């Protein structure tokens, strides 16, 4: 998995483009998610998400994906689960202080973000992980949030 994850970070711009196409499709499927029900859709969608993102990004399914903000490097692979940049123990060679054989997830994130058009999103401070969402689909959460924002906008327009 580690070698595939490193490859995905090197291809960050490509995956950024894929995500820019994929996200609106998931959001446009909002009527389907509503008719099926989010709770019923959760299991199959989260399974598909886990398989695809697990293979490509070694995703840990925190339920609050920020791959598009971290150069396609999943910060949940950090042994310290740091969500907003590296700890003070990154070794001179860029490897992790906890696992010296592993390149620091945040060094990877920085490298990946520099390849992306939206690479400046790495500077956005992330909220702490809500562990109650672990294993849930961030794809469905994006669709639900977009739907809520759209409904709020429609109500404000009336």
Secondary structure as UniProt FT lines:
FT   HELIX           2..10
FT   HELIX           12..28
FT   HELIX           30..36
FT   HELIX           38..57
FT   HELIX           67..69
FT   TURN            70..72
FT   HELIX           75..77
FT   TURN            79..80
FT   TURN            88..89
FT   TURN            92..93
FT   TURN            100..101
FT   HELIX           105..115
FT   TURN            117..118
FT   HELIX           119..123
FT   HELIX           131..133
FT   TURN            134..135
FT   HELIX           138..157
//
